Amino acid sequence: MYKAACSVRLLLRSLSSSPSTASSSPASRLVASRCLALSRPCGAFAGRGRCAGGLSRSPSSAVRGQIGAVAPAVERFQRRMAASATEHAFKNILTSLPKPGGGEYGKFYSLPALNDPRIDKLPYSIRILLESAIRNCDDFQVTKNDVEKIIDWENTSPKLAEIPFKPARVLLQDFTGVPAVVDLAAMRDALAKLGSDANKINPLVPVDLVIDHSVQVDVARSTNALQSNMELEFSRNKERFGFLKWGSTAFQNMLVVPPGSGIVHQVNLEYLGRVVFNTNGIMYPDSVVGTDSHTTMIDGLGVAGWGVGGIEAEATMLGQPMSMVLPGVVGFKLTGKLRNGVTATDLVLTVTQMLRKHGVVGKFVEFHGEGMGKLSLADRATIANMSPEYGATMGFFPVDHVTLDYLKLTGRSDETVSMIEAYLRANNMFVDYNEPQIERVYSSYLELDLNEVEPCISGPKRPHDRVTLKEMKSDWHACLDNKVGFKGFAVPKEQQDKVVKFDFHGQTAELKHGSVVIAAITSCTNTSNPSVMLGAALVAKKACELGLEVKPWVKTSLAPGSGVVTKYLLKSGLQEYFNKQGFHLVGYGCTTCIGNSGDLDESVSAAITENDVVAAAVLSGNRNFEGRVHPLTRANYLASPPLVVAYALAGTVDIDFEKEPIGIGKDGKEVYFRDIWPTTEEIAEVVQSSVLPDMFKSTYNAITKGNPMWNQLPVPEASLYSWDPNSTYIHEPSYFKEMTMSPPGPHAVKDAYCLLNFGDSITTDHISPAGSIHKDSPAAKYLLERGVDRKDFNSYGSRRGNDEIMARGTFANIRIVNKFLSGEVGPKTIHVPTGEKLSVFDAATKYKSEGHDTIILAGAEYGSGSSRDWAAKGPMLLGVKAVISKSFERIHRSNLVGMGIIPLCFKAGEDADSLGLTGHERFTVNLPTDVSEIRPGQDVTITTDNGKSFTCKLRFDTEVELAYYNHGGILPYVIRNMAGAQN
């Protein structure tokens, strides 16, 4: 695999004698050359395309600029590489795709033309990787050997073969997009300081950034909630938004979708997804990586997409191929159809539980079978969206007739849809269930009869803890009894039935354990699905007609992922019933799903905190980890939008919907769940009459025009950002300030102290909170010292562009459990040398001032949850050198590598407890100091100062990751390569 790269590197060394470009070891030189982008990938991303119209961009000048700026020796080398590139290794399969009426759509690299029977048995998801490798094959970044590995997937995947992958585009949201643009701006500064052309830092692939994570539910249950929340959003985030608007003009190939437009993944599904690119006459499948873990939603459209860390996405933008392990693929066969009244949300929660049990981390899941035809595209997107919750890299639905119908529904032109179908059929990437199916090979197999799916919800603390509705009441009481954990609150028996009465604006109100205080229809997971949205509205309508009403102290909200939802709710006449039940439109964004639920009424908050009530939130989101939704809702349940309305009406999760009434109707009669639940036929009828293609066309034709508040933001024209040292939102990061051309090499970890000692399932919400900034936290202290009032703290997510705040916010979650604290919950730790109890930030600062390295001990699933680069950047800034855990979430492990932190896994059957580790030891990681002596996945011996010794697996999974580690992270690696190309 690396033979060609090695010869290229030797050639470069013979052409240039500059010592500044030399790497510190032969291995690192070899690996560095593997990904150095010196030549343009053949047939790759020459320009920006949008299949359905509406967006177009000129080819990036960054590539042209690089070629003109290099030294003569490297220029000669590039000319030779360019000459070889014209002789594409697979030019013989470049095939014309004719149009039915004459002419051609374009040319494509034909998989059938390879005449290799192994390809016919490949999963469709692997064929997308194969096509990309063939199209980008230059025997430099992508080799013929890489292509062969993918074709031979059945044999190479079990061996964890490494391949490069070049996605067609990158997707960002503003929480992760701001730090990405901050990094790009800082990289420009770094490149300039190294004497290179700063404008070489430019996206080489299309980048779409949707601002959707900033809106909060400050105002609810009001007809003016939408406008009020947007005004508050702009007042809090004006500086961030201005920075992003600068980025959209300073960087080429970058589209920024303004606030108030929708949720990133729904916008991607309904508008940005191309399915097939046609760029400069070359056709190829759409593929995308995004800095949000739910990028997988686009898999429902047949577009290969998944979440990556922000730093990995930045490298992809800058032309680096992604290094990935060729994944196994789980074949998930669907049969039958959903029963009457069962929703796509019930299905996805069932699928999530099945796949978590099966074990799909690091794998693709590919859905197939006769049941596919009974699932709408929106149903598929719901299942694909929750890939992170079941642990898979992708939950993929190949393109078929259902996909084409959805493309037409959402306003893509007939010509575009015809082109997509023609290309995918010609390249054996289209599934036609009317034709005999060739049996495909999968790594493992699962099957589900859709008829067996039951109505359910998940919680109270994890998405895969599914509970059927008929078992909900008994499960809730078990949770009250159980010891504190994922399914327990340890409420004493004598306190379980207590009722707390309080005054709610002159009205007598009451709360009990399980009382619903937040009911939110939110998240692209469900708001992209007209069936469940209109189904929820029908529940609201039936309840109104029967005289049921949601209690006023329940904070209800409706936050769709697209303006299309509002259009079809209005056309159906059902929005008024949402309003009558308090589900007023509060904004077009993620809101409650990511913790932007806003404050509860003060009287409700006081009743909860003063009486230790286990209050509940019910939301149509995809995450319900503890502390995420709201600090005061200890029980959080994921449910379909219709069930959100039903639980809001009931006012509690402590109910058996089959046996107990939801409430008393206007005629004094008991109203049951079955009385307000719509049939599948009722919902389908409203969907058919209310969801129309023109709604999508009109919504997205206006999407880039913004709104008055956005359009009035001033934008500086400079290509280098002018950092404001007094800003508390946008701050120049410290990563590159002392950077030189020489890689630092592997760092020794000797006699390190344990900063934190964790158990299982520490999430990125625990590591890098996105919610509110607690008044007593180090981040709050920092803001107060700089004159920021508490009311203007905003959220951690909104301040991700400031490394000083994010370092202080690392491990600041108020629900975090650190074994050092012997059961106490909160963001504290023990400074081991002195025994002092300090905030994590203060302890880390003390260790650094004393010259000590630190490590973290953890259990299973460390870093699960949303893909947050700050969950790796923060620990790096705190001085953490290694994390030793039982297992890592896929994206988080990659992020740790990207920031130069060593990920290590205990051997199977071992953990800190079984090894007798208390965390009070000092740890030495016995890694070679020469990167050429380190191998991916090798065993590493850890020793402690009290004589213990144990072996871990090094979770640098590829040679390229070792190169990143040698350079101190992926971004320094990219900068040195770009500067080296010129020098």
Protein Blocks (a to p, Z undefined) as FASTA:
>chain_A
ZZmmmmmmmmmmmmpccfklpcfbfklmmmmmmmmcfbccehiafbccdfkgoiacdddf
klmmmmmmmcfklmmmmmmmmmmmmmgfklmmgccdddfkgpjfbdcddfklnopaklmm
pcfklmmmmmmmmmmpgolmpcfklmmmmmmmmmmmmnopacddddfbdcddfklmmmmm
mmmmmmmmmmmmnopafklpccfbdcddddfklpccfbghifklmmmmmmmmmmmmmmmm
mmmmmmmmmpghiacddehibcfklmmmmmmpnoiaceehiacddddddfbfklmmmmmn
opacddddfklmmmmmnopacddddddddddddehjddehiafklmmmmmmmmmmmnopg
hiacddedjklmmpcfklmmmmmmmmmmnopabdcddddfklmmmmmmnopafklmmmmm
mmmmmnopaccfkbccdddddfbdcdddfklpccddedjkbfklccdfklmmmmmmmmmm
pccdfkbghiafklmmpccdddeehiacdddehiafbdcdehjklmmpmklmmmmmmmmm
mmmmnopacdfklccddddfbfklmmmmmmnopmmmmmmnopacfbdcfklmnopnopad
fklmmmmmmnopacddddfbfbfcehklpmklmbccdddfklmmmmmmnopabbcfklpc
fbdcfkopacdfklmmccfklmmmmmmmmmcfklmmmmmmmmmnopfklmmpccdfbfbd
cddfkbckbccdfklmmgcfbdgbjaddehiacfbdcdehiafklmmccbdcdfkbmklm
mmmmnopafklnopmklmmmpmklmmmmgopafkbccfklnopacjddddfknopacdfk
lmmmmmmmnopacdddddehihiajddfklmmmmmmnopabdcdfbdcfklmmmmmmnop
acddddehiafklnopghlaccdddddfbfklpcehiacddddfeopacddddfbfbfkl
mmmmmnopaklmmmmmmmmmmZZ
